[in-house]
Amino acid sequence: MRPGSAVSINYQEIRYLSLMSGKWTGSGCFYALLPDVMIKEQIFPEHEVMAIRGTELYYFNQKSGEKHQGDLTEQGGPVAHTTAFKGLMSGDQAYLNSLYDIDFRTKPGGWIIKLTAKNSTGIENTFKVNMRGLPGQVANKLELIMADGDRTEFMLSPAKYGTVVELKIRELFDLLGAR
């Protein structure tokens, strides 16, 4: 997945949460820019932007006007899925190896990468990430499985690259108030 330049990937998201009787759906776009930028822009059902640049974590909800900024290394468990996104979107195998046990398998119907958190204490040890794709193609599905059984699936579209994506990333960081 390592992009040569800025990359954007549209997604459709489905969350299966034990506290909800039905599934939750959303959509938006992931952005990555090497070496250390990852953004999730949720468009539907409401506009939210979550970003990582280096070890800085940013959040903005357009409807409420709520903004947050913090240090990713201080967040611990609540951002485990964000660290997985960052490593997968940037194609940073060393980063992923430092946090996860990685199992890569191929079958005639496609391939799968399974990430399991290395942290052996607390709830983190059962957090899992599965990324799938068709034979010879990039990923088309990302699945996050939490320790409590909650699950989130992302259906991924083909990536877009280039200057337009870089401009959108700058625009989103301006929205976040990140200079």
N, C-alpha and C positions, 0 to 999 in steps of 0.2 A: 504493500500500500504506500510505500515511501514516495511522496510526490516530488517532482523535480522543481516545482514552483508552487504558487498558491493554488489550493484546490478547494472546490465546494462540492458537496454531495447532498442532494435533496433526500429527505427521509419521510416515511410515514411511521408513526409510533403507536404501539398498542401496549397498554399497561394492564396487567392482571394483578389486582391487589386484593389481599384477603379481607380487608376491611370494607371493600366495596362489592355490591351485589353484581355489578356489571363491569365491563371493561372500559377503560379510559382511552380515548384516541386523540392524537395530535399530529402535527406535521410542521416541517420547517427545513432547515439546512444546517449541515455541519461545514465548518471551514477549518483549514489547516494551512499554516505557513511555517516552513522550516526556519529556524531550528526548534522553536518552542512555543508556537501559538496554536491554540485550538479554541474554536468558538462553536457553541450550539445556539442557533437562533430559532426559537420556536415561533411560528407564525400563527398557528391555530391550536387551541381555541382562543388564546390571547398571546400577545407579543411579549416574549421574555427573551433575554439574552444572557447566556452564561459563557464566560471566557476564562482561559488560562493564558498567561504570557509569562514564561519563566516559572517562577514559583508564586506569582500573584494570581489570585482568583477574583473574578468580577461577576456581579449579578445585577440585572436591571429588569424590572417589570413595568412595562409602559402604562398599563391601566392604573396601577396603584402609585406609580412614581417611585417605588422602593428601589434603592440602590445599596449595594454592599461591595466592599473590597476587603480582601484578607490574604493571608499567606497560606498557600496550599499545604505546606509542610506542617502547619498547625491544625489542619482540619481533621486529620485522622479518618476514621471509618466513613463518615457521611459523604466523602468525595471519592471513595474507592472506584466507583464506576467512571468518574471523571478522569482519573489517572489512566484507566484502561483505554478510554477514548483517546486521550492524548498520545499514548504510545502507539495505538493502532493507526490513528489518522496520520501520524508523522512517520510511521514505519520504523520506529526506533526500537530495534530488537534488544539492545543493551538495557535500555530503560525498562522494557517489559520483563526481561530476564531478572532484573533486580527486585521486582515486585511480585511476579507470578511464576508458577510452574507452567510451562508451555507444552502442549501436546498438539502436534500437527499431523493430520491424517488425510489421505486421499482415497477415494473410492471411484468406481466408474461414473457414479452420478454427481460427483463434485468433491469438494474439499472442506475441511473444518479445522479451525484453530480453537483449542480450548485453553483458556487461562483460568488458573485457580490461584487465589491469593496465597502467598507464602506465609503471611503472618499467622502463627499458630495459636494466638491468644484471642479470646473473645469471639464475637460474632463474625469477624473478618475471615476466619479460616474456611467458611463455607460459601463465600462470595465467588461466583463463577461468571465467566464471559465466554460466549461461543460466537465465532464469526464464521460464516459459510459463504461459499461461492460455487458456481458451476465450473465444470472442468475447463481449465485454461482461461478463466475469466476472473475479474476482480470480485470482491465481496458484494453480495446482494442482500445479506441478512446479518444482523447483529443482535444477539440475545444476552440480556443480563439476568442472572438468577441470584436472588438474595437469599440469605440464610433462613429467613422466615417463610420462604416459598413464593414470595412476590416475584413477578417476572415482567420484564419489559422487552418487547421486540421492536426492532427498527428494520423496516424494509428500505433498502438503499437503492438509489438510482445511479446511473453512470456518472462519473465525476466530470466536472468542468474545471478548466485550468486557465491561468494567465492573468493579465493586467487588470481585467474587469473584476476578477475575484480579489486581487490585492486591494483595489479601491474600495470594494465592499467591506473588507476586513478593517481598513482604516476608518470607514464610516461607522462601523459598529463600535470600535474602540472610542471614537468621539462620543457616541451615544452613551457609552459606559462611563464617560468622564475620565478615561485612562489616557494619560499623555506619555 
